[in-house]
Amino acid sequence: MKLKDWYSKNKKCFSLSELNFIFKNFGIDSLVYLDKSSNQILDKSKIKKLNKIKEDKSRGLPLALSLNKEDFFGFTFKVSRDTLIPRPETELLAEAACKLINQNNLGKVLDLCSGCGNIGISLDKITEVDSRIYLSDLSLKSLITAKENTINLGSKVKIIASDLFSGFKFDNFDLIITNPPYVKSENIKGSLVYEPRAALDGGKDGFKFLRKIVEDGHRYLKQKGYLIIEFGYNQKKPLQKLIQLNNHYKIIEWIKDYGKNWRGVILQKRR
Ligand SMILES: C[S@@+](CC[C@H](N)C(=O)[O-])C[C@H]1O[C@@H](n2cnc3c(N)ncnc32)[C@H](O)[C@@H]1O
């Protein structure tokens, strides 16, 4: 079977961006090229792989878990059933962190709840400052995948297993960026069930981790250090209340996602 024939037969099952991602993994960059002129013959194992991807998709498995890969910030990360799949909105927080690091020459950075390492490794690769970047997560399986990603992407981040801040000293970081579990337990359904519950589950009200991070984060920041937090689309108001009650931070900026929902905040430790 020719690749273009598989493509014509199956293209309706996927979005264009999914098809692009699939074919990128088969060494083909352009769908246009595929449709018009590719006569590449698929061997049996490739046909089997492509059909498996289609089958996975039809039972709701996210494409990233079929391919065990996801793109984030222009880099391709290994992902698995043990790691959260990096999301596009998280790139917006990583971008904000990148700007803060470059503008303020921030030397020591923590990616808390690092998963496959997408945020910290991207920052390590892309910032202009020679920062020391740490990844930390409670899940050893996630950290193993993060280690593979550091090797694959040639990054020099340091990896530490830690239950939130427990592995770190006070007054330590210039910037902490975190995408913690923040989904309400009852909302973990649909395609989310394919991802590790511990990466998503923010408890009954979704704030189990957000609360701890706001309450304790300032202790681990240096004077005037920054804390960047991702949160759910309907969590801005209660989070703002929590931050104001806590009184250890100045709110620098709220960040919207591509759908114009509030999804992130940049805080600065007051003293
Ligand atoms: C929403 S995922 C974020 C993954 C990645 N940073 C990203 O943005 O795609 C949350 C991560 O928090 C980790 N986690 C859950 N409980 C934790 C804890 N008590 N301490 C540290 N990490 C924890 C999970 O293992 C998971 O990797």
PDBQT file of the ligand as one rigid body, heavy atoms in Angstrom, charges set to zero:
ROOT
HETATM    1  C1  LIG A 301      -0.578  18.632  35.729  1.00  0.00    +0.000 C 
HETATM    2  S1  LIG A 301       0.837  17.587  35.789  1.00  0.00    +0.000 S 
HETATM    3  C2  LIG A 301       2.035  18.694  35.113  1.00  0.00    +0.000 C 
HETATM    4  C3  LIG A 301       3.095  18.028  34.267  1.00  0.00    +0.000 C 
HETATM    5  C4  LIG A 301       3.963  19.002  33.472  1.00  0.00    +0.000 C 
HETATM    6  N1  LIG A 301       4.624  19.956  34.337  1.00  0.00    +0.000 N 
HETATM    7  C5  LIG A 301       3.151  19.758  32.436  1.00  0.00    +0.000 C 
HETATM    8  O1  LIG A 301       2.991  20.971  32.561  1.00  0.00    +0.000 OA
HETATM    9  O2  LIG A 301       2.682  19.153  31.476  1.00  0.00    +0.000 OA
HETATM   10  C6  LIG A 301       1.133  17.569  37.509  1.00  0.00    +0.000 C 
HETATM   11  C7  LIG A 301       2.340  16.791  37.983  1.00  0.00    +0.000 C 
HETATM   12  O3  LIG A 301       2.357  16.880  39.412  1.00  0.00    +0.000 OA
HETATM   13  C8  LIG A 301       2.907  15.680  39.932  1.00  0.00    +0.000 C 
HETATM   14  N2  LIG A 301       2.532  15.569  41.356  1.00  0.00    +0.000 N 
HETATM   15  C9  LIG A 301       1.391  15.111  41.899  1.00  0.00    +0.000 A 
HETATM   16  N3  LIG A 301       1.451  15.170  43.252  1.00  0.00    +0.000 NA
HETATM   17  C10 LIG A 301       2.659  15.698  43.557  1.00  0.00    +0.000 A 
HETATM   18  C11 LIG A 301       3.320  16.031  44.780  1.00  0.00    +0.000 A 
HETATM   19  N4  LIG A 301       2.726  15.809  45.970  1.00  0.00    +0.000 N 
HETATM   20  N5  LIG A 301       4.554  16.553  44.733  1.00  0.00    +0.000 NA
HETATM   21  C12 LIG A 301       5.165  16.780  43.536  1.00  0.00    +0.000 A 
HETATM   22  N6  LIG A 301       4.605  16.481  42.339  1.00  0.00    +0.000 NA
HETATM   23  C13 LIG A 301       3.356  15.960  42.348  1.00  0.00    +0.000 A 
HETATM   24  C14 LIG A 301       2.334  14.610  39.025  1.00  0.00    +0.000 C 
HETATM   25  O4  LIG A 301       3.101  13.436  39.119  1.00  0.00    +0.000 OA
HETATM   26  C15 LIG A 301       2.375  15.304  37.670  1.00  0.00    +0.000 C 
HETATM   27  O5  LIG A 301       3.569  14.991  37.003  1.00  0.00    +0.000 OA
ENDROOT
TORSDOF 0
